[in-house]
Amino acid sequence: MAVVDRHIAAMSTRDVETIAADYSEDTVIITTLAPEPLIGKAAMKAFLATLLAAGAAEVDAAASPTFIRKEAVGEYVYLAFDLGNGRTATETYHVRNDLVVFETATF
């Protein structure tokens, strides 16, 4: 859970390098915010830079979430947080060797 807690704190910096520090080079991210899976840290960083530049509200929600559920079992973490207006976001993480190797995010 420490890696994910660090990632949540990093989101508030809005700094791509700080946020990316917790991801493996071969990370895979599947999110409703992207039209296809993001494969590799470089793809994640490019997508995140675009998202931050656009001022996406989802980034703000992820930076200071109101958790509905926060669970960790071994290498796996599940988050559910309130987006307001009756909407909920969910994220799942697979963490190995202190790095995120897989993430899903539904907003």
C-alpha positions as a Markdown table, in Angstrom:
| # | Residue | x | y | z |
|---|---|---|---|---|
| 1 | Met | 0.0 | 0.0 | 0.0 |
| 2 | Ala | 3.0 | 2.4 | 0.6 |
| 3 | Val | 3.6 | 2.7 | -3.2 |
| 4 | Val | 0.0 | 3.6 | -3.9 |
| 5 | Asp | -0.1 | 6.1 | -1.0 |
| 6 | Arg | 3.1 | 7.7 | -2.4 |
| 7 | His | 1.4 | 7.7 | -5.8 |
| 8 | Ile | -1.7 | 9.5 | -4.5 |
| 9 | Ala | 0.5 | 12.1 | -2.8 |
| 10 | Ala | 2.5 | 12.5 | -6.1 |
| 11 | Met | -0.7 | 13.3 | -8.0 |
| 12 | Ser | -1.0 | 16.5 | -6.1 |
| 13 | Thr | 2.3 | 17.7 | -7.4 |
| 14 | Arg | 1.0 | 17.5 | -11.0 |
| 15 | Asp | 4.7 | 16.7 | -12.0 |
| 16 | Val | 5.0 | 13.9 | -14.5 |
| 17 | Glu | 8.4 | 12.7 | -13.3 |
| 18 | Thr | 7.3 | 12.6 | -9.7 |
| 19 | Ile | 4.2 | 10.6 | -10.6 |
| 20 | Ala | 6.0 | 8.3 | -12.9 |
| 21 | Ala | 8.7 | 7.4 | -10.3 |
| 22 | Asp | 6.4 | 4.7 | -8.8 |
| 23 | Tyr | 5.9 | 2.8 | -12.1 |
| 24 | Ser | 8.0 | 0.1 | -13.7 |
| 25 | Glu | 9.5 | 0.6 | -17.1 |
| 26 | Asp | 7.2 | -2.0 | -18.6 |
| 27 | Thr | 4.1 | -1.0 | -16.7 |
| 28 | Val | 0.6 | -1.5 | -18.3 |
| 29 | Ile | -2.2 | 0.8 | -17.6 |
| 30 | Ile | -5.8 | 0.3 | -18.8 |
| 31 | Thr | -8.1 | 3.3 | -18.2 |
| 32 | Thr | -11.3 | 4.8 | -19.4 |
| 33 | Leu | -9.4 | 8.0 | -20.0 |
| 34 | Ala | -7.3 | 6.6 | -22.8 |
| 35 | Pro | -8.5 | 4.9 | -26.0 |
| 36 | Glu | -6.1 | 2.0 | -25.7 |
| 37 | Pro | -3.8 | 0.5 | -23.1 |
| 38 | Leu | -0.8 | 2.4 | -22.1 |
| 39 | Ile | 2.2 | 0.1 | -22.4 |
| 40 | Gly | 5.5 | 1.2 | -20.8 |
| 41 | Lys | 6.5 | 4.1 | -18.6 |
| 42 | Ala | 7.2 | 6.3 | -21.6 |
| 43 | Ala | 3.6 | 5.9 | -22.9 |
| 44 | Met | 2.2 | 6.6 | -19.5 |
| 45 | Lys | 4.3 | 9.8 | -19.1 |
| 46 | Ala | 3.3 | 11.1 | -22.5 |
| 47 | Phe | -0.4 | 10.4 | -21.8 |
| 48 | Leu | -0.2 | 11.9 | -18.3 |
| 49 | Ala | 1.5 | 15.1 | -19.7 |
| 50 | Thr | -1.4 | 15.5 | -22.1 |
| 51 | Leu | -4.0 | 14.9 | -19.4 |
| 52 | Leu | -2.3 | 17.4 | -17.0 |
| 53 | Ala | -2.0 | 20.0 | -19.7 |
| 54 | Ala | -5.8 | 19.6 | -20.4 |
| 55 | Gly | -6.6 | 20.2 | -16.8 |
| 56 | Ala | -8.6 | 17.0 | -16.5 |
| 57 | Ala | -10.9 | 17.0 | -13.4 |
| 58 | Glu | -10.0 | 13.3 | -12.9 |
| 59 | Val | -6.5 | 14.3 | -12.0 |
| 60 | Asp | -7.7 | 16.6 | -9.3 |
| 61 | Ala | -10.0 | 13.9 | -8.0 |
| 62 | Ala | -7.2 | 11.4 | -7.9 |
| 63 | Ala | -4.9 | 14.0 | -6.1 |
| 64 | Ser | -7.2 | 14.4 | -3.2 |
| 65 | Pro | -9.6 | 11.5 | -3.1 |
| 66 | Thr | -12.5 | 10.9 | -0.7 |
| 67 | Phe | -12.1 | 7.1 | -0.3 |
| 68 | Ile | -15.1 | 4.8 | -0.3 |
| 69 | Arg | -12.9 | 1.8 | -0.1 |
| 70 | Lys | -9.1 | 1.3 | 0.1 |
| 71 | Glu | -7.9 | -2.4 | 0.3 |
| 72 | Ala | -4.6 | -4.1 | -0.1 |
| 73 | Val | -4.0 | -7.8 | -0.4 |
| 74 | Gly | -0.3 | -8.8 | -1.0 |
| 75 | Glu | 0.8 | -7.2 | -4.3 |
| 76 | Tyr | -2.8 | -5.9 | -5.1 |
| 77 | Val | -4.5 | -2.7 | -4.2 |
| 78 | Tyr | -8.1 | -1.6 | -4.9 |
| 79 | Leu | -9.3 | 2.0 | -4.5 |
| 80 | Ala | -12.8 | 3.4 | -4.9 |
| 81 | Phe | -13.3 | 7.1 | -4.4 |
| 82 | Asp | -16.1 | 9.6 | -4.7 |
| 83 | Leu | -16.0 | 11.9 | -7.7 |
| 84 | Gly | -19.0 | 13.9 | -6.6 |
| 85 | Asn | -22.4 | 14.1 | -8.4 |
| 86 | Gly | -23.1 | 10.5 | -7.5 |
| 87 | Arg | -20.0 | 9.2 | -9.5 |
| 88 | Thr | -17.4 | 6.8 | -8.3 |
| 89 | Ala | -13.9 | 6.1 | -9.7 |
| 90 | Thr | -12.1 | 2.9 | -9.2 |
| 91 | Glu | -8.4 | 2.0 | -9.5 |
| 92 | Thr | -6.6 | -1.3 | -9.1 |
| 93 | Tyr | -2.9 | -1.7 | -8.9 |
| 94 | His | -0.5 | -4.7 | -9.1 |
| 95 | Val | 2.7 | -3.7 | -7.2 |
| 96 | Arg | 5.9 | -5.7 | -7.4 |
| 97 | Asn | 9.3 | -4.7 | -6.1 |
| 98 | Asp | 8.0 | -1.4 | -4.9 |
| 99 | Leu | 6.8 | -0.4 | -8.4 |
| 100 | Val | 3.4 | -0.4 | -10.1 |
| 101 | Val | 3.5 | -3.0 | -12.9 |
| 102 | Phe | -0.2 | -2.9 | -13.8 |
| 103 | Glu | -3.0 | -0.4 | -13.1 |
| 104 | Thr | -6.7 | 0.0 | -14.1 |
| 105 | Ala | -8.5 | 3.2 | -13.6 |
| 106 | Thr | -12.2 | 3.8 | -14.3 |
| 107 | Phe | -13.6 | 7.3 | -14.1 |
